[in-house]
Amino acid sequence: DYHKAWVFSDGLAAVMKDSKIGFINAKNEVVIPFQFDYTDDCRMYNFGYIFHNGYCAMPNTNGDLGLINKNGNWVVEPAYDEIWAPHTSGYRVIIKDNKHGVLNADCVEVYPAEYGYISILSDGFVLTKGGKQWQVDFEGNVVRPFMFDATFYLKYPSGYDENGDIQYVFADYAKYEVMNRYGIMNRITGKPITLALYSDINMLSKDLFEVQDSESYDWYLVDINGNVILGE
């Protein structure tokens, strides 16, 4: 009777008839009428009309995703490129134009889709935005104000050896990474000096860095306080 059918989830399965999506139960009874337009333009990878915790991600004809409940009513209007399955905590990641946000278990927006990335943990979130990464609990209290994906030692030239080769010394500073962008941190204190906004960072001397802008690829000089002191 159907042109397409999907797996059962939460007791319901999506089926397609006359280019419309509806949902049936295990007795092949239509529970949600055929009221949603089928589209091949959904931008979410591995999308499959799956109910999780009572809600199913559903696209409109433009491929924008929202959430419906088991009555077939929109609880989140279609506006997103992706809506992930809920974490065990009940929170869901939403994505729009490569920016991340979060919905809670009641489908209420906790964080708008304006973050570079959001990881959901068992006790909170790791938020990434504007070259900064930090951790909060579910109430929004900051747990760790400074986080990063990786760090790299920095060294600077200190002179020449007897053969005329440049000698390097490891600095008290490190290059830290957040989402493929780099910032400068004090390796001794563990505190950041700049945000992670640069494509690359090198040390020219004991107290001078060169940093590359991630958009223009121009190079700038930055001092140990994070101040830009000279453009390219």
Secondary structure, 3 states (H helix, E strand, C coil): CCCEEEEEECCEEEEEECCEEEEECCCCCEEEEEEEECCCCCCCCCCCCCEECCEEEEECCCCCEEEECCCCCEEEEEEECEECCCCCCCCEEEEECCEEEEECCCCCEEEEEEECEEEECCCEEEEEECCEEEEEECCCCEEECCCCCEEEEEEEEEEECCCCCEEEEEEEEEEEEECCEEEEEECCCCCECCCCCEEEEEEEECCEEEEEECCCCCEEEEECCCCEEECC
